[in-house]
């Protein structure tokens, strides 16, 4: 009888505590994932603004306010926060004053590299959604000359909205951001950046592993505490009988 009562007390204790641990772990993991992805998005948007400032000087992006990158960005990327863009053969157009009249054809001969330790792909699209510059110039995946208006991000950029998304490509998790570039209220182009989330994925996997270990240790300790408490509760009843 007392053994059965003790077991029921232990099981009820473990059931409540186990459910609480699982829900708390799931919530914490979700919050951490959103936090790290948000930091990665802020970093990529900052890179997009730098790209726009270098390639299209005097022309503003859809969101000109500087974004303060979260401190966690350094932990994720393990790189200097000073981003820079190296360009070659960049000949700026002679006249940039005509509203909506800027042609991006001069970018076709530009070679560029974003000065970070991450493999960021840079694509510049014109106002029709056609790729006029792709940093993967020597790759078979180069999309120079392709029209990307079938992509959801490009549709949003054509409407004047910056946007982002995460997806899986060739087994790697990727993040894309797009920044519309305007002059005098007219859309003249878009900055489209893509970056693998290898660092973010590694951090989240490590945190998930540590969280599971912590949950397992907590469950074992809780079981022992529950057993001790159940014995303390049933001992007076045993004495009375």
Secondary structure by P-SEA (a helix, b strand, c coil): caaaaaaaaaaaaaaaaaaaaaaaaaaaaaaaaaaaaaaaaaaaaaaaaaaaaaaccccccccccccccccccccccccccbbbbbbccccccccccccccccccccccbbbbcccccbbbbbbbccccccccccccccccccccccccccaaaaaaaaccccccccccccbbbbbbbbbbbccccccbbbbbbbbaaaaaaaaaaaaaaaaaaaaaaaaaaaaaaaaaaaaaaaaaaaac
